[in-house]
Amino acid sequence: MKSIILLLLTTLPINGFSQENNYDTIAPYLKTKKIPEFSVLNCKSTKTDSVWINNKTLPKEKPVVFIYFSPECSHCELETEEIKKHMDSLKNATFVFVSYHPIEKIKAFYDKYDLGKYSNVMMGRDLKYFIPSFFRVEFTPFVAVYAPQGNFLKAYKQGAVMTELIGLVQ
């Protein structure tokens, strides 16, 4: 009996270690280089009328900027203020703000920053936690920029540099 327990204890760490080696260190967005198939619940939805934002609803002829954010994040608030401040130079891009927080908090953020006045801004809840997994988000705000036709351009792991972002989307 002791030999069976000893055998189990010595093989478990080896199996656990070998599974770690199967982890793909390259994030999916760096492999595909295209806008992923995604679906997020639009924060303007109601319980009776669910509206979804997905890769098929994005304009094909415009750059797309994904912003993974938290409504409780002060850096996300600053990033949003900077985007608003430079919106004249960013109006050519479609912004897709995505969060996992409850839709009420996302909607409150949307309203607080008066984002409804910008026709190029969408905001929603990622019910399946797909976006942070696809981009391997570690910090918010995370920003990913795609060119028209959906080709990946650049990611900012801790918020975009506005002058660079403006140059990418014009």
Buried (B, 14 or more C-beta within 10 A) or exposed (E): EEEEEEEEEEEEEEEEEEEEEEEEEEBEBEEEEEBBEBBBBBBBBEEEEEEBBBBEEBEEEBBBBBBBBBBEBEBBBEBBEBBBEBBEBBBEBBBBBBBBBEBEBBBBBBEEBEBEEBEBBBBBBBEEEBBBEBBBBEEBBBBBBBBBEBEBBBBBBEBBEBEEBBEBBE
